[in-house]
């Protein structure tokens, strides 16, 4: 059950961070809307509606996963959404679209295979949690460790683009 607590906390961190990151400022919201438009998967006239719908979905997942009576459905929706986001990243990469990942509101790195791997891994965590959830409880200590671990993993996922940028600079010769 500790894994389920971990997965639930992770999904709350991820989806809440996605919502907050997108609505933190007008600039971030606009960056998100522009990123959807740049993906060229929906007509321009519905871009804003898709952005609002995505925001609503993410908010519902964050709340749904956090509430005990709806957490399994929330985890299932989180898993499906994350796998959908992964598919979108792969599609963009294969079509040569260099749309920025504004997943958490401010990214400028184009969506690509690394984002797909991240999202598939997170989606698998959500899916496995649905399957292994027995409804049993955990001790306070185990729950605390699970939530702390989820917070760290969530922070890594949220800062993923920054970590990729940091890693890409490691191979740059000095002076360039």
C-alpha positions in Angstrom: 0.0 0.0 0.0 3.0 2.3 0.5 3.4 2.3 -3.3 -0.2 3.4 -3.8 0.3 6.3 -1.4 3.5 7.2 -3.3 1.7 7.1 -6.6 -1.2 9.1 -5.4 1.0 11.8 -3.9 3.2 11.8 -7.0 0.1 12.4 -9.3 -1.2 15.2 -7.0 2.2 16.9 -7.1 2.5 16.5 -10.9 -1.0 17.6 -11.9 -1.2 20.3 -9.3 2.2 21.7 -10.4 1.0 21.5 -14.0 -2.1 23.6 -13.2 -0.3 26.1 -11.0 2.5 26.4 -13.6 0.1 27.3 -16.4 -2.0 29.8 -14.4 0.9 31.4 -12.4 1.0 34.4 -14.9 -0.5 35.6 -18.1 2.9 34.9 -19.8 2.9 31.2 -18.7 -0.8 30.8 -19.8 0.0 32.3 -23.1 3.1 30.1 -23.5 0.9 27.0 -22.9 -1.7 28.1 -25.4 1.0 28.9 -28.0 2.6 25.5 -27.4 -0.7 23.8 -28.2 -1.1 25.8 -31.3 2.5 25.0 -32.4 1.8 21.2 -32.1 -0.6 21.5 -35.0 -3.0 18.8 -33.9 -6.1 20.9 -33.5 -7.4 23.8 -35.6 -6.3 27.2 -34.3 -9.8 28.3 -33.5 -10.1 25.6 -30.8 -6.7 26.0 -29.3 -7.8 28.0 -26.3 -10.7 25.6 -25.7 -8.2 22.7 -25.7 -5.9 24.6 -23.3 -8.8 25.2 -20.9 -9.9 21.6 -21.2 -6.4 20.4 -20.5 -6.2 22.6 -17.5 -9.6 21.3 -16.3 -8.5 17.7 -16.7 -5.3 18.3 -14.8 -7.1 20.0 -12.0 -9.7 17.2 -11.8 -7.0 14.6 -11.7 -5.1 16.3 -8.9 -8.3 16.5 -6.8 -9.6 13.1 -7.8 -6.4 11.3 -6.9 -6.2 13.1 -3.6 -9.7 12.1 -2.5 -10.0 8.6 -1.1 -13.3 7.8 -2.7 -12.2 8.7 -6.2 -8.5 8.0 -6.1 -8.6 4.8 -8.2 -10.5 6.6 -11.0 -8.1 9.6 -10.6 -5.1 7.3 -10.9 -6.6 5.7 -14.0 -7.3 9.0 -15.7 -3.8 10.2 -14.7 -2.3 7.1 -16.4 -4.3 7.5 -19.6 -3.6 11.3 -19.7 0.1 10.7 -19.2 0.2 8.1 -21.9 -1.7 10.5 -24.2 0.9 13.2 -23.5 3.6 10.7 -24.3 2.0 9.9 -27.6 1.7 13.6 -28.4 5.4 14.1 -27.7 6.3 11.2 -30.0 3.9 12.4 -32.7 5.4 15.9 -32.5 8.9 14.6 -32.8 8.1 12.3 -35.7 6.4 15.1 -37.6 9.4 17.4 -37.1 7.3 19.8 -35.0 9.5 21.8 -32.6 6.7 22.9 -30.2 7.9 23.8 -26.7 7.0 21.7 -23.7 4.9 24.0 -21.6 3.7 21.1 -19.6 4.4 22.9 -16.3 3.9 26.4 -17.7 7.2 27.7 -18.7 9.3 25.2 -20.7 11.0 26.1 -23.9 12.6 22.8 -24.8 10.8 21.2 -27.7 8.7 18.1 -27.0 10.6 15.0 -27.8 11.3 11.4 -27.0 12.7 12.2 -23.5 9.3 13.8 -22.6 7.6 10.6 -23.9 9.8 8.4 -21.7 9.1 10.6 -18.7 5.4 10.5 -19.3 5.2 6.8 -20.0 7.2 6.0 -16.8 4.8 8.3 -14.8 1.8 6.7 -16.5 3.0 3.2 -15.7 3.3 4.3 -12.0 -0.3 5.5 -12.0 -1.5 2.3 -13.8 0.3 -0.1 -11.5 -1.1 1.7 -8.5 -4.6 1.1 -9.8 -3.9 -2.6 -10.2 -2.1 -3.2 -6.8 -4.5 -1.0 -4.7 -6.0 -3.3 -2.1 -7.6 -0.5 -0.1 -5.5 -1.3 2.9 -3.9 1.4 5.0 -0.3 2.2 5.8 1.5 3.3 8.9 2.1 7.0 9.4 5.8 6.5 9.0 5.4 4.6 5.7 3.0 7.2 4.4 5.4 10.0 5.3 8.2 8.3 3.5 6.0 7.6 0.5 4.9 11.3 0.3 8.4 12.6 0.7 9.6 10.3 -2.1 6.8 11.3 -4.3 7.6 15.0 -3.7 11.2 14.4 -4.8 10.3 12.4 -7.9 7.6 15.0 -8.7 10.2 17.8 -8.4 12.5 15.9 -10.8 9.6 15.5 -13.3 8.5 19.1 -13.0 12.1 20.3 -13.5 12.8 17.7 -16.2 13.5 20.3 -19.0 16.0 22.1 -16.7 17.7 18.8 -15.9 17.9 18.0 -19.7 19.4 21.4 -20.3 21.9 21.0 -17.5 22.9 17.6 -18.9 23.2 18.8 -22.4 25.8 21.4 -21.3 28.0 18.7 -19.8 29.4 17.8 -23.2 30.1 21.3 -24.5 33.8 22.0 -24.9 35.1 24.9 -22.8 35.0 28.2 -24.5 32.1 27.4 -26.9 
